[in-house]
Each structure stands twice: as C-alpha cells, then as structure tokens.
Amino acid sequence: MKRLFIHLGMHKTGSTAIQHFLTNNQGSLEENGIHYLQSARGMRDGVSHAKLGYSFAKIVNDKNNPQLTPTNGRSITSQHVAIITRNLEDIYNEIAESSYTNYIISHEGLFPLFIDDLTVQKDDLSLSYMNWLRKLAEICEINYIVYLRRQDLWVESLYAQYQKGGAPLRLLPFEDFVIKIKNSGVLDYAQVVTNLRKLPGTHHIFVRPFESQQLRKKDVVTDFMAILGLLDLSGFVRGESDNSQNFPRPYTILLHQAALAGVDREFREAVELISHRNRTKVDLPKYFLSGQERAELVREYQVPNRTVAQRYLSEDELFFDTPNSSEDPYWTPPSTPEPEFWFGVVYEALAHAQRAESNALKASIAALADSVAQQNALLNALLGRSSSEP
C-alpha cells in the first residue's frame, strides 16, 4: 500500500534544510520510490507545501488567538475554504494517479493546526480536512513526522524568526510574546500528538526531538530520510546546514524596535544580511531567558514531555539536554543595544542601501531614527542631517 508522510515541522527545527534536500534531489528520490508532492507548493520558494501549511495555520490561529495569524485576525472566508479544498484535492489526485511507494508533504505551518482536536471541530475548513483524510486513508497509509524542540529554546528562536520574517506577533515585547504562545497551547506537545492520533487513517506518528545528540549522525536531514528507510545519502545533493540557530539578541531587539516604528522589510532583510556576514566577528548574546526562567518554563511542560518520550521514544525524558536553573555568568538581561552597536549596524545598512541604490532602505533607516529618541543624534548624523530636522 502507498504511504504518505506528512511532515509538520515544527518551526525552527530544520524544516527548510529538509525541504531543500527533498526539492534538490527529487529525481534521485523518485528512483528510490519517494515522491515529494508537487501540488500545493508555495509560489515564493517552491520548496514547501506553503499553500497548505499557512492556510491551515490561519484556521487554528483565527480561533485560538487572532494575533497569531498571518491574516491579523481576519476571518477565513468561503473563498479561502474553496482554495484550500482544491489544494487538498490536487494532492489526493497526485497520489492516486502515480505509482510511487512513499509520498511526502512538508510544511512547518501545519503544526499549529493540531493544537485543536479536529475530530470535534465543525467549521467548514476543518471538516474539509477531515473528509480529505478519510478519502486518503482508502488509498494510502497516513504517517506524521514531527520534530520537537525544547520549549524554552523554541520560543526564543521563534521570536527572532518573527522579527526577521515580519509576522504580526513581532510587535509584542518578548515577555508578552511568551504569554501568547503559552496560551495558544502549542507548547503542550503531548496534546498535539494526542490530537494527531485521533485523526482518520493515522497509521504511525514519528516523534523526533530536535537535539543534536538525538538526531541520526547529528543531522536533521539524515535523521528525516532514515524514517523513510533511506540510510545512505552519498551521491545526493546537500545544501547548507539548517538555519535554526538563534539569531543574536541585539539584532532581534533592533528589529523589534524597527517593527514598532513601522519600518518595512528592506531594513529587516539588510539586518539579517549584516548579522550573517558578522556572525564570526563578534560574540553577541543570543538568549532572552535567564537560567531560572528557562528552567521554570521547561519544568512547566515536564509531564507532557515525559508522556511523549515514554510513548514514542521509550525514554523517560523527551530532551536529554536540560536547563540548569543557576545563572549563566555571561548572561545579561535584555536591553536596548548600545549606541556603538546601532552605529555599526546602521552604517552597514546605509552602505548596503548605497550599493543597492535602495531609496526604500534609506527611508526605512530614517524612519527608525525618528522613532527611537535616544538614538536620534547618532542616526541622524549618519544620515547627514541635523537632529532638529523632521
């Protein structure tokens, strides 16, 4: 019987690296009976099933917490339902009309869908998804692959990602962001996995901790492909390693302040480029949580984490690397970046704008200078105007 593997992410667990590998090696994978489905791929990058993932994330987020959704809380319309239903039908037809053994759907935006028990939901989109699973179960086994990251590390990494990507929650300070995420239910991994078990046609759930020491050969792509029975990846094209490492904290705070100022994506992209270019030059702090806060957050989910570990991994603990409540002597509380840091980043951003002849980026930097009073003199000097000018 055919087998479908639905890879749910979660966010910041190497999903992009997996998706690029699947895309770059499609021909070789098909020779091994593995087909990375073409239907519902995103238009922007074409490597993930973004049309399906983000769409379903919107359903859950609209219901649970409007501020978590890319639509900023706008309701899902009948037109959305029709488009997503058509994507589901396309996936079904692609599986039904081909003869591979294994099929893969991958998008981290699917993970939030299972915060709720879809078997009791009555909205049109949830019903459409349930009907699709029942129909799929007649022609293939349905398997789920989910990578879980320790809650404290995940929430910090997601906050940085939201600042880089422009998601609505970037407007929240980190403390409020943590509260919103906790209230959404997404950190209760046992509940999410339980909801997966209830779905029609579920054959197996592969739960993998996103920790280097628990990944096969300490590599998420190797680990993922081993689930599908492909153990030897020699001869396959390998891209860059996953980008799930934490974004340095000063850059994250800078982007948060830029978001509050209404600064657009050109500045976000410039800062991400600058951070990547300087990643080996300066050792900047990465973490928002103190040792005590980190230990408390992980302890809050100790029971559901243990439930998942015992059922799916035959282990007593889901994560081997546990936080220590004692304070890291090098950790300092988050604060506004020092003027020297601002100077360096803005100088490089202006140089980048000059090279790219980007007036939009220059305007973004000017807007940021106007919004952060304590930095006005410095930034305006860089812009070549007096601090009294509007």
C-alpha positions as CSV (number, residue, x, y, z in Angstrom):
1,M,0.0,0.0,0.0
2,K,1.2,3.5,-0.7
3,R,2.4,5.6,2.3
4,L,2.0,9.3,2.9
5,F,4.3,11.1,5.3
6,I,3.1,14.5,6.5
7,H,6.0,16.5,7.9
8,L,4.6,19.1,10.3
9,G,7.8,20.9,11.4
10,M,7.6,22.4,14.0
11,H,9.0,25.8,13.2
12,K,12.8,26.2,13.8
13,T,13.6,22.5,13.7
14,G,15.5,22.3,10.4
15,S,12.4,22.1,8.2
16,T,13.9,24.4,5.5
17,A,17.0,22.2,5.2
18,I,14.8,19.1,4.8
19,Q,12.6,20.8,2.2
20,H,15.6,22.0,0.1
21,F,17.1,18.5,0.2
22,L,13.8,17.0,-1.0
23,T,13.5,19.6,-3.8
24,N,17.1,19.4,-4.9
25,N,17.1,15.6,-5.1
26,Q,13.6,14.9,-6.4
27,G,14.8,12.7,-9.3
28,S,17.2,10.6,-7.2
29,L,14.5,10.2,-4.5
30,E,11.9,9.1,-7.1
31,E,14.4,6.4,-8.2
32,N,14.1,5.2,-4.6
33,G,10.3,5.2,-4.7
34,I,10.0,8.5,-2.8
35,H,7.9,11.3,-4.3
36,Y,7.9,14.9,-2.9
37,L,4.5,16.0,-3.9
38,Q,4.3,18.9,-6.4
39,S,0.7,20.1,-5.5
40,A,0.2,22.9,-3.0
41,R,3.8,24.1,-3.2
42,G,4.4,27.7,-2.2
43,M,4.8,30.2,-5.1
44,R,7.6,32.2,-3.4
45,D,10.2,29.4,-2.9
46,G,8.5,26.3,-4.3
47,V,10.3,24.0,-1.7
48,S,7.5,23.5,0.8
49,H,3.7,23.0,0.8
50,A,3.2,26.5,1.9
51,K,-0.2,26.9,0.3
52,L,-1.5,24.2,2.5
53,G,0.6,24.9,5.7
54,Y,0.0,28.6,6.1
55,S,-3.6,28.2,5.1
56,F,-4.3,25.7,7.8
57,A,-2.3,27.6,10.4
58,K,-4.7,30.5,9.8
59,I,-7.7,28.4,10.8
60,V,-6.4,27.5,14.2
61,N,-4.9,30.9,14.9
62,D,-8.1,32.7,14.0
63,K,-10.0,30.6,16.5
64,N,-7.4,30.4,19.3
65,N,-5.7,33.7,19.1
66,P,-6.2,36.3,16.4
67,Q,-2.8,37.8,16.9
68,L,-1.0,34.6,16.0
69,T,-2.3,34.5,12.4
70,P,-0.8,35.9,9.3
71,T,-4.1,37.4,8.4
72,N,-4.0,39.6,11.6
73,G,-7.2,38.1,12.9
74,R,-9.3,38.5,9.7
75,S,-11.8,35.7,9.3
76,I,-11.4,32.8,6.9
77,T,-13.8,33.3,4.0
78,S,-15.6,30.8,1.8
79,Q,-13.1,31.7,-0.9
80,H,-10.3,30.6,1.4
81,V,-12.1,27.3,2.0
82,A,-12.6,26.7,-1.7
83,I,-8.9,27.4,-2.5
84,I,-7.6,25.1,0.3
85,T,-10.1,22.4,-0.6
86,R,-8.9,22.5,-4.2
87,N,-5.2,22.1,-2.9
88,L,-6.3,19.0,-0.9
89,E,-8.0,17.5,-4.0
90,D,-4.9,18.1,-6.1
91,I,-2.7,16.3,-3.5
92,Y,-5.2,13.4,-3.5
93,N,-5.2,13.1,-7.3
94,E,-1.4,13.3,-7.5
95,I,-1.1,10.4,-5.1
96,A,-3.9,8.4,-6.7
97,E,-2.6,8.8,-10.3
98,S,1.1,7.9,-9.6
99,S,2.8,4.7,-8.7
100,Y,5.5,5.6,-6.1
101,T,5.6,3.9,-2.7
102,N,6.2,6.9,-0.5
103,Y,4.8,10.4,-0.7
104,I,5.8,13.5,1.3
105,I,4.1,16.7,2.3
106,S,6.2,19.1,4.3
107,H,5.5,22.4,5.9
108,E,6.1,23.7,9.4
109,G,2.9,25.9,9.1
110,L,0.9,22.7,9.5
111,F,1.9,22.1,13.2
112,P,-0.4,24.7,14.7
113,L,-3.4,23.0,13.1
114,F,-3.3,20.2,15.6
115,I,-3.5,22.4,18.7
116,D,-7.2,21.6,18.4
117,D,-8.9,18.2,18.2
118,L,-10.1,18.4,14.6
119,T,-12.4,15.5,15.1
120,V,-14.8,17.7,17.1
121,Q,-14.5,20.9,15.1
122,K,-17.4,21.9,13.0
123,D,-16.1,24.8,10.8
124,D,-16.0,24.2,7.0
125,L,-12.3,24.1,6.7
126,S,-11.7,21.5,9.5
127,L,-14.5,19.4,8.0
128,S,-12.9,19.6,4.6
129,Y,-9.6,18.4,6.0
130,M,-11.2,15.5,7.9
131,N,-13.0,14.4,4.7
132,W,-9.7,14.6,2.8
133,L,-8.0,12.3,5.4
134,R,-10.9,9.8,5.3
135,K,-10.6,9.7,1.5
136,L,-6.8,9.4,1.6
137,A,-7.0,6.5,4.0
138,E,-8.6,4.4,1.3
139,I,-5.5,4.6,-0.9
140,C,-2.5,5.1,1.5
141,E,-1.2,4.8,5.0
142,I,-1.1,8.2,6.6
143,N,2.0,8.9,8.8
144,Y,3.1,12.1,10.6
145,I,6.6,13.2,11.2
146,V,7.1,15.9,13.8
147,Y,10.3,17.4,15.2
148,L,10.0,18.9,18.7
149,R,12.3,21.5,20.2
150,R,12.7,22.2,23.9
151,Q,10.2,24.8,24.8
152,D,12.5,27.5,26.1
153,L,14.8,27.3,23.1
154,W,11.9,27.1,20.6
155,V,10.1,30.2,21.9
156,E,13.3,32.3,21.8
157,S,14.1,31.1,18.3
158,L,10.6,31.7,17.1
159,Y,10.6,35.3,18.4
160,A,13.7,36.0,16.5
161,Q,12.2,34.4,13.4
162,Y,9.1,36.5,13.7
163,Q,11.2,39.7,13.9
164,K,13.1,38.7,10.7
165,G,10.0,37.5,8.9
166,G,7.6,40.3,9.7
167,A,4.9,38.2,11.4
168,P,2.3,40.2,13.4
169,L,3.5,39.0,16.8
170,R,6.8,40.8,16.3
171,L,5.1,43.9,17.7
172,L,4.9,42.3,21.2
173,P,7.8,42.6,23.7
174,F,9.4,39.2,24.4
175,E,7.6,38.7,27.8
176,D,4.2,39.2,26.2
177,F,5.1,37.0,23.3
178,V,5.9,34.1,25.6
179,I,2.5,34.5,27.3
180,K,0.7,34.5,23.9
181,I,2.5,31.4,22.8
182,K,1.8,29.5,26.0
183,N,-1.9,30.5,26.0
184,S,-2.2,29.1,22.4
185,G,-1.5,25.6,23.7
186,V,1.3,24.9,21.1
187,L,3.9,24.1,23.8
188,D,1.9,21.2,25.1
189,Y,3.4,18.6,22.8
190,A,1.5,15.7,24.4
191,Q,-1.8,17.3,23.5
192,V,-0.8,18.0,19.9
193,V,0.4,14.4,19.4
194,T,-2.8,13.0,21.0
195,N,-4.8,15.1,18.5
196,L,-2.8,13.5,15.7
197,R,-3.6,10.0,16.9
198,K,-7.4,10.8,16.7
199,L,-7.3,11.7,13.0
200,P,-8.8,9.3,10.4
201,G,-6.3,7.0,8.8
202,T,-3.4,7.7,11.2
203,H,-1.0,4.8,10.8
204,H,2.1,6.0,12.7
205,I,3.5,9.1,14.3
206,F,7.2,9.6,14.2
207,V,8.3,11.9,17.0
208,R,11.9,13.2,16.9
209,P,13.5,15.5,19.5
210,F,15.4,18.3,17.7
211,E,18.6,17.9,19.7
212,S,22.0,17.2,18.1
213,Q,22.7,14.2,20.3
214,Q,19.4,12.6,19.4
215,L,19.5,13.1,15.6
216,R,20.9,10.4,13.4
217,K,24.6,11.4,12.7
218,K,23.7,14.7,14.5
219,D,22.0,15.9,11.2
220,V,18.3,16.6,10.7
221,V,18.2,15.7,7.0
222,T,19.9,12.3,7.6
223,D,17.5,11.7,10.5
224,F,14.5,12.6,8.4
225,M,15.5,10.4,5.4
226,A,16.2,7.4,7.8
227,I,12.5,7.5,8.8
228,L,11.7,6.8,5.1
229,G,14.2,4.0,5.0
230,L,16.9,5.8,3.0
231,L,20.1,5.4,5.1
232,D,22.8,6.1,2.6
233,L,22.8,9.7,1.3
234,S,26.1,9.5,-0.6
235,G,25.6,10.8,-4.1
236,F,22.7,13.1,-3.0
237,V,23.0,16.9,-3.3
238,R,23.5,18.5,0.1
239,G,22.9,22.3,0.6
240,E,23.7,24.5,3.6
241,S,23.1,23.2,7.1
242,D,19.8,24.1,8.7
243,N,19.3,27.7,9.8
244,S,17.7,27.0,13.1
245,Q,20.4,28.6,15.2
246,N,19.4,31.5,17.4
247,F,19.6,35.0,15.8
248,P,21.8,37.2,18.1
249,R,19.7,39.1,20.6
250,P,20.8,42.6,19.9
251,Y,19.7,42.2,16.2
252,T,16.3,40.8,17.4
253,I,15.7,43.8,19.7
254,L,16.8,46.2,16.9
255,L,14.3,44.6,14.5
256,H,11.6,44.7,17.2
257,Q,12.1,48.5,17.6
258,A,12.1,48.8,13.8
259,A,8.7,47.0,13.7
260,L,7.2,49.4,16.3
261,A,8.4,52.2,14.0
262,G,6.6,50.7,11.1
263,V,9.9,50.1,9.2
264,D,9.4,47.8,6.2
265,R,11.0,44.6,5.0
266,E,14.0,46.2,3.3
267,F,15.5,47.0,6.7
268,R,14.8,43.6,8.1
269,E,16.5,41.9,5.2
270,A,19.5,44.2,5.4
271,V,19.9,43.5,9.2
272,E,19.7,39.7,8.6
273,L,22.3,40.0,5.9
274,I,24.6,42.1,8.2
275,S,24.1,39.6,11.0
276,H,25.0,36.7,8.8
277,R,28.1,38.5,7.5
278,N,29.3,39.3,11.0
279,R,28.4,36.1,12.7
280,T,32.0,35.1,13.3
281,K,33.4,38.5,14.2
282,V,31.6,39.3,17.4
283,D,30.2,37.0,20.1
284,L,26.8,38.6,20.8
285,P,24.3,37.3,23.4
286,K,21.6,35.0,22.0
287,Y,19.2,34.3,24.8
288,F,16.3,36.3,26.3
289,L,15.5,33.9,29.2
290,S,17.6,33.8,32.4
291,G,18.7,30.4,33.7
292,Q,15.8,30.4,36.3
293,E,13.2,31.5,33.7
294,R,14.4,28.8,31.4
295,A,14.3,26.0,34.0
296,E,10.8,27.1,35.1
297,L,9.4,27.1,31.6
298,V,10.8,23.6,30.8
299,R,9.5,22.4,34.2
300,E,6.0,23.6,33.4
301,Y,5.9,21.1,30.5
302,Q,7.8,18.3,32.2
303,V,4.8,16.0,32.5
304,P,3.5,16.2,28.9
305,N,7.1,16.0,27.6
306,R,7.7,12.8,29.6
307,T,4.4,11.4,28.3
308,V,5.6,11.8,24.7
309,A,9.0,10.4,25.5
310,Q,7.7,7.3,27.1
311,R,5.1,6.5,24.5
312,Y,7.0,7.3,21.3
313,L,10.7,7.1,22.2
314,S,10.7,4.5,25.1
315,E,12.7,7.1,27.1
316,D,12.0,8.8,30.4
317,E,12.8,12.3,29.1
318,L,12.0,13.9,25.8
319,F,15.1,16.1,25.8
320,F,18.4,14.9,27.1
321,D,19.8,18.4,27.4
322,T,18.0,20.0,30.4
323,P,18.5,23.6,31.5
324,N,20.2,24.5,34.7
325,S,18.5,27.0,37.0
326,S,21.8,28.5,38.0
327,E,22.6,31.7,36.2
328,D,25.0,31.7,33.3
329,P,27.8,34.1,34.4
330,Y,27.8,35.5,30.8
331,W,24.1,36.1,30.6
332,T,22.8,39.7,30.9
333,P,19.2,40.9,31.0
334,P,17.8,42.0,27.6
335,S,18.2,45.8,27.0
336,T,18.3,48.3,24.2
337,P,21.5,47.7,22.2
338,E,24.4,50.0,23.0
339,P,24.9,53.1,20.7
340,E,28.1,51.5,19.3
341,F,26.1,48.5,18.1
342,W,23.4,50.8,16.5
343,F,26.2,52.8,14.8
344,G,27.8,49.7,13.3
345,V,24.5,48.2,12.0
346,V,23.1,51.4,10.6
347,Y,26.4,52.3,9.0
348,E,26.5,48.9,7.3
349,A,22.8,49.2,6.3
350,L,23.4,52.6,4.8
351,A,26.4,51.2,2.8
352,H,24.2,48.3,1.6
353,A,21.5,50.8,0.6
354,Q,24.1,52.9,-1.3
355,R,25.4,49.8,-3.2
356,A,21.9,48.6,-4.0
357,E,20.7,52.1,-4.8
358,S,17.8,51.4,-2.5
359,N,15.8,54.6,-1.6
360,A,13.3,52.4,0.3
361,L,16.0,51.1,2.6
362,K,17.3,54.7,3.2
363,A,13.8,55.8,4.1
364,S,13.4,52.8,6.5
365,I,16.6,53.9,8.3
366,A,15.3,57.4,8.5
367,A,12.0,56.3,9.9
368,L,13.8,54.2,12.6
369,A,16.0,57.2,13.5
370,D,12.9,59.3,14.0
371,S,11.2,56.7,16.2
372,V,14.0,56.0,18.7
373,A,14.6,59.2,20.6
374,Q,17.7,58.2,22.4
375,Q,19.4,57.2,19.2
376,N,18.3,60.2,17.1
377,A,21.5,62.2,17.3
378,L,23.7,59.3,16.3
379,L,21.5,58.0,13.5
380,N,20.7,61.4,12.1
381,A,24.4,62.2,12.0
382,L,24.8,59.1,9.9
383,L,22.0,60.3,7.6
384,G,23.8,63.6,7.2
385,R,21.1,65.8,8.7
386,S,20.7,67.7,11.9
387,S,18.8,66.2,14.8
388,S,16.3,69.1,14.7
389,E,15.2,68.3,11.2
390,P,11.9,66.4,10.8
